[in-house]
Amino acid sequence: MPNMFDMMKQAQAMQSKMKAFQDEMEQKEFTGTAGGGAVTVTVNGKHVVLKVILTPEAAGSGPEMLQDLVKAAVNAAIDQAAEHLKVEMGRITGGMLPPGLF
């Protein structure tokens, strides 16, 4: 059975890694597209929208279609960020946290 001191050292090391990863995620960018590239959205790892690019075709597609394309591109970018977070947190924690926590 591991002693309490070793467990505390492991917890502190994991906390340090998680803080560094959070800082990294804020700088990392994820891009989602929709409509065959008609709409491109870039978000950071904190799910903040950084950039939206619309092609002339997307802009002329009508408001309802444009709304759907933007929504799909945003969701695709956020899904990428969430998947990256899940994979990296699993790596950092070594599976010590329950699935679905991040």
C-alpha positions in Angstrom: 0.0 0.0 0.0 1.5 3.4 -1.0 2.3 5.7 1.8 0.5 9.1 2.2 3.6 11.1 1.4 4.1 9.4 -2.0 0.4 9.8 -2.8 0.6 13.6 -2.0 3.7 13.9 -4.2 1.9 12.2 -7.0 -1.2 14.4 -6.5 1.0 17.6 -6.6 2.8 16.4 -9.7 -0.6 15.7 -11.4 -1.9 19.1 -10.4 1.2 20.8 -11.9 0.8 18.9 -15.1 -2.9 19.7 -15.3 -2.2 23.5 -14.8 0.4 23.4 -17.6 -2.1 21.5 -19.8 -4.8 24.1 -19.1 -2.5 26.9 -20.1 -1.6 24.9 -23.3 -5.3 24.4 -24.1 -5.9 28.1 -24.0 -3.3 28.6 -26.7 -4.2 25.6 -28.8 -6.6 26.1 -31.8 -9.2 23.7 -33.2 -10.9 24.2 -36.6 -14.3 22.9 -37.7 -15.8 23.2 -41.2 -19.2 22.8 -42.7 -20.8 22.9 -46.1 -17.7 21.5 -47.8 -15.6 24.3 -46.5 -18.1 27.0 -47.0 -17.9 27.9 -43.3 -14.8 27.5 -41.2 -14.7 28.2 -37.4 -11.6 28.2 -35.2 -11.9 27.9 -31.4 -9.3 27.6 -28.7 -9.1 24.9 -26.1 -11.4 26.9 -23.8 -14.1 26.8 -26.5 -13.8 30.5 -27.3 -14.5 31.3 -30.9 -11.4 33.0 -32.4 -12.3 33.2 -36.1 -15.2 32.6 -38.5 -14.6 32.5 -42.2 -17.5 32.5 -44.6 -17.1 31.9 -48.4 -19.2 34.0 -50.7 -21.3 30.9 -51.4 -22.1 30.5 -47.7 -22.9 34.1 -47.3 -25.4 33.9 -50.2 -27.0 30.7 -49.1 -29.8 32.4 -47.1 -30.0 33.0 -43.4 -31.4 29.7 -42.3 -28.7 27.7 -44.2 -26.0 30.0 -43.0 -27.1 29.6 -39.4 -27.0 25.8 -39.8 -23.6 25.9 -41.4 -22.1 28.1 -38.7 -23.6 26.0 -35.9 -22.2 22.8 -37.5 -18.7 24.3 -37.9 -18.7 25.6 -34.3 -19.8 22.2 -33.0 -17.2 20.4 -35.1 -14.4 22.6 -33.7 -15.7 22.2 -30.1 -15.9 18.4 -30.6 -12.2 18.4 -31.7 -11.2 20.4 -28.6 -13.2 18.2 -26.3 -11.7 15.0 -27.8 -8.2 16.4 -27.5 -8.9 17.3 -23.8 -10.2 13.8 -23.1 -7.2 12.1 -24.6 -4.7 14.4 -23.0 -6.3 14.3 -19.5 -6.3 10.5 -19.7 -2.6 10.6 -20.5 -1.9 13.1 -17.7 -3.9 11.3 -15.0 -2.9 7.8 -16.1 -6.5 6.7 -15.9 -6.8 7.7 -12.2 -9.9 9.8 -12.8 -13.3 8.3 -13.7 -14.2 8.3 -17.4 -16.4 11.2 -18.5 -15.0 13.6 -15.9 -13.5 15.7 -18.7 
